[in-house]
Structure formats: C-alpha cells, structure tokens
Amino acid sequence: MPATTVNQLVPLLGSYIEPSGNFKSSLSQVLSRIYNMGTYRDLTIQYSLPVVDHCITLPDEADSILHTIVDNQPVPVRSLWHDFKSVGMNTGTTDLSFGLIDAGYHPIKRLIETATNTLHIVPSDQSPTRTNFSTSNGGTISVIATDGDKIYTSTTDSVSDSDVPLTFSQPISSVISIQFDGLTDIYDIRITAASTDTTIATVGPDSGVTRYRRFRLNNATDGQTVVHVLCKRAFQPLRTDNDIVYVNNVGALKQGLLGRLMEDNADIERAEYHWNKCIQLMEEEAASSRGAAIPRLNVDPYGTGNLNRITQLY
C-alpha cells in the first residue's frame, strides 16, 4: 500500500530514535525533509478549484502546482517574478492559455470586497468535534487589518460552537495577518456568518498563522471557469497516532531517522550517507511505481511556454 499510519510504523521503526525521543516528532522531521527532496509516489494530489477574484487558492494540503488544466485545456504555470520580468500583469489579455501566474502567499483566501466592521468566527465544516463542542475548548484568534490608512487589531479568546464576532473600530478593507494559539478545533473566519462562500481563512487546530498560496488567472470568470490542478502534496505535521503517512518506504524512513540521529550527534559524514541512501531508495521506488509511464525531457529554448516552439528530446 502507498500509504500507512503512524501506529503501523511504530513496530517497524520505533527503535530508530533516541530512547527518550518522541516517535511522531522524529518522524515529522524526517517526512518534512523527504517532501522537499522531490515528487515521489503518492506525494501528488488533484483538485478542481473555484475561481474567486480571478484567482485560485491552494488548499493547505497542497504545496505547489505541477500541471494545470483550464476549461479542459492544458496551460502553463508561471513563476512569481514572471510579471516583473516579462509583460507586467498582462490583465488585458483575453487568452486563458496565458496560464496561471503565481501570486505569492496571502493571509486570506479571498479579497474583502466591501469594507466591514465585523468578521465572524464559526466552527468549520472540517471540524471533527463540531457536534460535541466542550466549553473547555479554548484558544486565541487575533486579526490585524487595515482600512488602507490605519491598522486595527481585533482579538478573541472565547471561541465557541456558535458565531463569535471579531469587531473593529473602523471598517476594514484588507487583512494583514491572522494568528491563532491553543485552538483545539478548526474554525472559519467569514465575512457573513451564515455563508461558507464568504470564508476568508480557516484556523486551527493548535497554533500558527494563516498563509495561502494564490495563483492569478487573467480574465477568468468567477464561478464559471473550471481549473483542475495537479499539486505537490504539502507536509502536514503528525498530530495523532492515526494520522496518514503518505511515504510508506520503510527503508527510506529508516535511513532518514538514522540520518537525523547522526545530525543530532554532530556526525555529519554518517548523516550525509544516510540521507543520500534515503534519496536513492525514494528515487528507486518512484521509478518502479511509474511503470511504462516514463517521462520525456521537454526543452523550451525561448522560455515562452509556446507549445509550438517546444523541442522534444527522446
């Protein structure tokens, strides 16, 4: 099986950490590094995403876009600095084949179209405990926003199973940052409490800040343009024994755990050996899982993304 759980890996790999170590914490350190090494088996995920404000927003489970289909047509994905190096924002084009342009990271999923004094915190549809909320569930949510001139902050430490308002002294038009601490559940921050379509951010559990990667699609029609993306899976820290581990290469995980131990003991030479072995095992598994679907090298000498100018090397 391509995936497993933390519980299933403990009997196999539990002895490769320090005697007083935490297995989930150790495995999380190894997995976060493996995710950044390459695109391996079961480390991709697909979504059909709605276009909002001429942009799509990647879910938390996605790290980056590998390939894109817009209205059933493949289109290129362009880098964050493409606008600055090439043609500006190119908002005048009517050709969707211009592709997706990386718009960077933002604290919210969508723009605040009309200035408002109040945001609403409600239990998310993703909440695992929405039906049995406990009054002991707590945490703090703080939003820093602006009206374009001054900066305002609104904070609450009284989240509940119903609507909790975040009130600002003046109407705000954009959000600068959203921070949360000690949350035991998942909550949506919305412009209108009853409407999931107005969700600007999702927070929890635990502590952190909100950061959403957005991609601009010029002249797309909100709610009508269909964008299907193949994404690189983002690493999510392991929290429970039943969390899914998408890297099921026991040999590679073993080498990663040993490499982490060597690093902690300042044995850089052995650490490099174990991590190089880990990469080798992951690459071998990826090659084996492809079967006959062997990738071809595409060279675009002009850097334009124009399919007519791509030379294929076999």
Disulfide bonds with the S-S distance in Angstrom:
none
